[in-house]
Amino acid sequence: MLQKVQAIFRDILGDDTLVIGPEFSMHKNPEWDSVAMVQVALALESAYGIQFTIEELTAIRSVADILNVLKNHGC
């Protein structure tokens, strides 16, 4: 799952060498801004065939949060 999320981040942030882990966060990576978050969310929804709730989206601050939400959706 992490590899697929990493591929999405690489595409959206335009960095083919980007390596992410659960600790990768919005706070530590300013390129992951609100616009990138919308793009990440849409790409994740498309890739996994799910739809995030507003509550889930507003709670995401790190890749660990994304992985937890995906697991909650049965991905």
C-alpha positions in Angstrom: 0.0 0.0 0.0 2.8 2.4 0.9 4.4 1.9 -2.6 1.1 3.0 -4.3 0.8 6.0 -2.0 4.4 6.9 -2.7 3.8 6.7 -6.5 0.8 9.1 -6.1 2.9 11.6 -4.1 5.8 11.3 -6.6 3.4 12.1 -9.5 1.6 15.0 -7.7 4.7 16.6 -6.2 6.6 16.1 -9.4 9.6 14.3 -7.8 10.4 10.8 -9.2 13.0 10.2 -6.5 10.7 11.1 -3.5 10.8 8.4 -0.8 8.0 8.6 1.8 7.2 6.7 5.0 4.5 7.0 7.6 6.3 9.9 9.2 6.1 12.0 5.9 3.8 14.9 7.0 2.3 18.2 5.8 4.1 20.0 8.6 7.6 18.9 7.6 7.0 19.1 3.8 5.7 22.4 2.7 5.2 21.2 -0.9 2.4 19.1 0.4 0.0 22.0 0.7 -3.8 22.2 0.5 -3.9 22.0 -3.3 -1.6 18.9 -3.3 -3.8 17.4 -0.6 -6.9 17.7 -2.8 -4.9 16.1 -5.7 -3.7 13.3 -3.4 -7.2 12.6 -2.1 -8.7 12.4 -5.6 -5.9 10.2 -6.8 -6.3 7.9 -3.8 -10.0 7.7 -4.2 -9.5 6.8 -7.9 -6.8 4.2 -7.2 -8.6 2.5 -4.4 -12.3 3.0 -5.5 -13.2 4.7 -2.3 -14.6 8.1 -1.2 -13.2 9.9 1.8 -15.5 11.7 4.2 -14.8 15.4 5.1 -13.9 14.2 8.6 -11.3 11.8 7.2 -9.8 14.4 4.9 -9.5 17.1 7.6 -7.8 14.6 9.9 -5.0 13.7 7.4 -1.7 15.3 8.3 0.7 12.5 7.5 1.2 9.4 5.4 0.5 7.4 8.5 -3.0 9.0 8.7 -3.6 8.2 5.0 -2.6 4.5 5.6 -4.9 4.3 8.6 -7.9 5.8 6.6 -7.2 3.4 3.7 -7.1 0.4 6.2 -10.4 1.6 7.6 -11.9 1.5 4.1 -10.7 -2.1 3.8 -7.9 -1.4 1.3 
